[in-house]
């Protein structure tokens, strides 16, 4: 696994993007305008002329430059633009699905969110055919055979055949993907968790919630974050200003503007000493102190630090 780094260009407000390994050693010298995290062995990078291509972990160009924007591979396919439309490349650099979409997302469980006009969304299969017709205002990724969709301002969940598995009844800007058999949804401005048939496992009572991982979920009450266990019991009272999901028994948390790592019991495994701490991606997590950022190992050792004012490449979002 390699990690993107930013190095300021001399006499410029822009940065060069390169890559380090888990030890902090620069493996691919900074030479690109932009770049993604590696996924399925490839990373999308952008040249000075604005065109994108894909490199491998040795820095060799595996898919030649000629695309617009950046994308990441998932299930062997990557959404990316050409001639102002979006299609899907396979790992050989051939179009699996020709560019014809205004918006297209990553594949998950064989289906990908897509829209022809940017207004109505559905799901395409690996042949590019709409397996679920575009008739929704927003859609999420499929997980555990269910995909969140928004219709007429309400969220519900679809089955893979497009049938309504959980009726449209939830509110808010999002509905979570199912993880650990649970999804966070909102009703009346409060968040709780439902199971795969739409029954409440945790009644809506929180200001916000994160996704379940490793049997625990962050929940916010009275402006502070705590930890809920799989039974719905409060494992850690809300005391944190921010709290991310658990990964190998560790979660990034912050109090009074300082971030560290906590256990599922809420104990500090790494005392809060950073201004910001992101989730781990593989062996490293991004950290920030003031106007510099870097990467930290699971032991708490910072393996690489940027120059001041370098622009970090934030890790991929996980809902």
WOKA-V784019 format. One record per pair of residues at least 24 apart in sequence whose C-alpha atoms are under 8 Angstrom apart, sorted by the first residue. I is the first residue (numbers start at 1). J is the second residue. Records with the same first field share a line. If there is no record, write none. Layout:
I = J  J
//
This chain:
1 = 38  57  282
2 = 37  38  57
3 = 37  38
4 = 35  36  37  313
5 = 30  306  312  313
6 = 30  306  310  311  312  313
7 = 306  307  310
8 = 307  309  310
15 = 310  311
22 = 283  284  297  303
23 = 303
24 = 295  303  304
27 = 58  59
28 = 58  59
35 = 70  313
36 = 70  71  72  313
37 = 72  315  316
38 = 72
39 = 72  73  74
40 = 73  74  76
42 = 72  73
43 = 72
44 = 70  71  72
45 = 70
46 = 70
62 = 92  93
63 = 91  92  93
64 = 93
72 = 106
73 = 106
74 = 106  107  108
75 = 107  108  110
77 = 106  107
78 = 106
79 = 104  105  106
96 = 126  127
97 = 126  127  128
98 = 128
107 = 141
108 = 141  142  143
109 = 142  143  145
111 = 142
112 = 141  142
113 = 139  140  141
131 = 161  162
132 = 160  161  162
133 = 162
140 = 175  176  177
141 = 177
142 = 177
143 = 177  178  179
144 = 178  179  181
146 = 177  178  196
147 = 177
148 = 175  176  177
165 = 197
166 = 197  198
176 = 211  319
177 = 211  319
179 = 211  212  213
180 = 212  213  214  215
182 = 212
183 = 211  212
184 = 209  210  211
201 = 232
202 = 232
210 = 244  245  319
211 = 245  319
212 = 245
213 = 245  246  247
214 = 246  247  248  249
216 = 245  246  264
217 = 245  246
218 = 243  244  245
227 = 264  266
235 = 264  265
236 = 264  265  266
244 = 278  279
245 = 279
247 = 279  280
251 = 279
252 = 277  278  279
253 = 277
270 = 300
278 = 315
279 = 315
281 = 315
286 = 314  315
//
